[in-house]
Amino acid sequence: MKSRRVRRRAFSIAVAAALTGVAACSAGGSGGSGGTDRADARAVNRAGPVAALRSAAKSTSGADSARIRSTTMGSLLSMTTRGSLAWDGGITGTVTITCTGGSTAELMRRLGTTSMQARYLPDAYYARMSDTFAAQTGGRHWIRYGYDDLAALPGGSGGLLKDQMQNTTPDKAVQMLLASGDVRKVGEEKADGQATTHYAGTVRVARLAGRSSGLTASQVAALRKQLTQAGVGTETVDVWVNDRDLLVKKTEKAETATGTMTQTAHYSDYGVKADARRPPAGDTADFRTLLKRRGASGPAS
């Protein structure tokens, strides 16, 4: 019985960790609303990479929503994500997550789930689980993760989850490059069939600073906190920006507390409608309640 309780608790935590990967690589696109006009964008690019990325951060943030196609690879979890998200006033939308490898994916596979739908709402996100999981939760298929309840996760990971789910937006990769002080223009390249400008740099958490990046002290502090909580010391970031100053693609590679993690995200259809319906209460189990029932309301021992 004890091993079963531990397994159930670990599964809830694993799902939360899986969904965090979505926030880390979420949203973005090509075309749609937002961005400067093409002549202004070309002028900005000629002014240098820092000025160009400032414009890209502003345009991408202001676009409010997009379709996402992303891949995350790591020892803890490898997965693909597809869907649409909005980030005006918090992350909202619906995506499908497919686990393809890693230790967390194996745990989820044993409990009958390799692909799930996730819905993001202002106060919480919801994960649609398998019939196997529902059999262990009174027939309820959905898990509700209230952002204010995520601190129940062990090892300080709860704070990271909450920050990422509520505050991570597609322009964060651009902000990290700006704060790194190490931004270079790689060149003009094709990405997802579009003409783009490729920028790259190395983010060293200990050296993050506003400098001439245009970021506020609070933005830099938030980036440093997020990376530090994830156990990241150094991360390489590449972004591809189109002539509307919108992110088309980004890649990140970092050494984290759980090993090497790489993420690639492709963005399309900025301004697309992205919403999510709250699942039926009768088919929803609350994450915090599940932990309490398993005797795991505090950090795992």
N, C-alpha and C positions, 0 to 999 in steps of 0.2 A: 504493500500500500504506500509506504513511504516513497519508494522509487517512482511509483505512478504519480504521486503529488509533485515530486521534483520535476518529472517529465512534463507535466501539464504547466507548471510554473515556467519552466525553461521555454516551452513553446510560445507562451504569451510574450515573453521577453524577446524571443527570436523574431516573432512577427513585428514587434515594435522596431527592432533593429533593421529588419528588411525594409520597412516603410521609410525609415530615416534616409535610406539610400536614395529614395525618390526626391526628397527635399534637397539633398546635396547636389543632385544633377537635374533639377526640374526646370521646365519651361523655357520658352524662347522661340525664334522662328525666322522666317523669311517672307517678306511681303506683308500686306495687311496694314493696319493703322500704326501710327507712331513714326518717329524718325524725322530727320531733316530732309529737305529736298536734295536731289542728286548733286546739283552744282555746289551747294553749301557743304555737302559731305566730302566732295573731292577737295574743296578748299581746306577743310579741316585736316584731311589726311596729309596734305602737303605741309601742314604746320608742324608735323611731328607726331610720334606715337602717343605721347602723353595727352596732347590735345585731342587726338582722334579717339582715344579710349575714354576720355571724359565725355565726349559727345555720345559715344556708344553706350556708356553706362546710363546716361540721362535718357536716351531714346528707348533703350531696352526696358528700363524701369517704367517709363511712361506708357509703354505699349499695353500694359495691364494684363494680357493673356496670350496664350499660344498653345500650339500642339507640340507634344514632346515625343521623342524617340531616343531612348538612352540605353546604354549598356554599362554595367558595373562589374568589375572583376576583382575578387579578393579571396583570401583563404577562409574568411568567415562566411562570406556570401558572394555569389555571382548571380546576376539577375538582369533581365531586360524590363524596360518600362515603356508603356505606350499610353497616350491619352491626351487630355487637355487640362490645363490649369490656369487659373487667374491669380494674380498676386496684388491686386489693389485692395489694401486693407486686410491683408492676410491671405494665406493660400486657400483657394477654393477650387474644387473640380473633381474629376473622376479619371482614374488611370487603371490599367491592368498590369500587374506585376507577375512575371514568370521567373521562378527560381531555377537556375541552371547548374549550380554547383556550390561547393563550399560546405563547411560543417553545419551551418544553419539550414541550408537547403536539404541536407540529408535528414535532419530532425523533422523538418516540415513534411518531407516525403513519407516518413514513417507514420505520420498522422494524417495522411491522405490529401495533402495540399502541396501542389507545385506551382499553381497559378491562382491568383486571387484578384478580386476587384478592391480598390481602395477609394474611398470617398472622403474628401477633405472639406470640412465646414469650419466656420469661424471659431467654434469652441472646442472642436475635437475632430479626430479622423477615425474612420471606420474601416475595418478589414473584413471581407466576406470569406469565411472559412469553409471547410469541407463538412460533409455529412459525418465523417469520423469524428471530427472535432465537436460537432453539434451534439453527438451522442454523449459527450462528456460534460456538456454545459446545459443540460435540460432541454435539448432540442434547438438551441439558439445558434444561428450560423454567423452572426456578425459580432465582432468585438469593437466596443467603443473605447477609444483612447482619449480621455479628456486631457488637454494640455496641462492643466494644473495638477493632474494626478501622476504625470510621468516621473515625478521625483521619487516615486516608489521603486523605480528600477535600481538595481544594485550598482555599486562601484562608481557612483557619480555620473553614470550614463544618462540618468533621467533628465538632468539639467540640459545636457547636450541635445537630447531628443526634443525637448520643448523648444529650445532656441532655434533648432534647425527647422522644425515643423512650422513655427510661427513667423520666422524672420528670414529664412533663406529664400532669395529670389534669384532669377536668372542672371541679373547683373552682378552677382557677388563675385564671380570669377574675374570680371573686369575690374571690380573694386580691389580685389587682391593683387592684381597686376599693378594697378596704380599705386597701391600702398607699399609694394615691394621695393620700389626704387630701381628695379631691374626690368625695364620694358624695352623691347626691341621690335622693329618691324622686320619680319622674315621675308615678306614679299607678296606679290599679287598671285593668287592661286584660285583654282576652281574648287568649290565646296558645295556638294549637293546640287551640282549643275549650275551654280551661280558664280559670278565674278566676285571675289572677296579679297580682303586684305588680311593677311595672317600676322598676328602679333604673338610674342612669346616672352616668357620670363621665369625666373626662379623666385619663389616666395620663401623667405626665411622668417619664421615667426618672430624671432628675437629682434629682427631689424625692421619690422613693420613700422611705418611712420607716415604721417600725412604729407610732409614735405611739400612738393609742388603738385601733389596728386589731385588736389581739389576736394579730398575727402575730409570730413569733419573728424574731430578727436573721438567722438562717440562711435562713428562708423569704423574707425581703425581699432578702437577698443573691442567692439563687437566681433570683428574679424579675428583678432588675436585670441579672444576668449573661445570662439568656436573651434579654431584650429588646435588650441592648447588642450581643450577638453577631449578632442578626438585623438590626442597623442601625436599630433603632427608637428614635426620640427621644420621640415623643408618640403616644399611641394613645387613641382613644375606645372605651369599652366600655359596652354595654347588656346587662342580664340581666333575665330574667323568672322569678320564683320563685313556685311554687304554695303552697297552704295546708299542704302537708306539708314545707315548707322545702326543696324540691328544685328544681333548675334545670330549667326547661321549654325555655328558649331563650336563646341569647346571640348578640350580634353584636359584632364587633371591626373597627375600621378603623385602619390605620396606614400611615405613610410608612416604607418599609423601604429597604435598600440597593439593591433591585431595582425600586423603584417602589411605587405605592399597592397595598395588599392589603386586601381585605375578606373577612370570614368570617362566615357565619351557620350556627349549629348548632341542631338540634332534638333533644330528648332524650325518651325514653319507656321504659317497662318497667324501671325500676330493679330490680335484683336478678335480672335474667334470666341464664340460664346462658350464659356466653361462654367458649369454649375454642378451641383450634386444634391440629391435628395437624401434626407435623413432616413435610414432604414427603419422598418417597423419596430416599435419598442418591444413587442412580443417576440421578436426574432433576434434581439440584441442583448448581449452580455457585456457588462461593464468591466473593463480591465482591472480597475482598482478592487472591485468586488470579488473578481476571480482570485486575485492575489490574497485577499483577506480570507476567503474560503479555504485556500490551500495553506493557510498559516504562513503567508509570505508577504505580509504587508510592509515589512522592512527589508533591509539589505539581506541578500542571500548569504548563508553561512558556508 
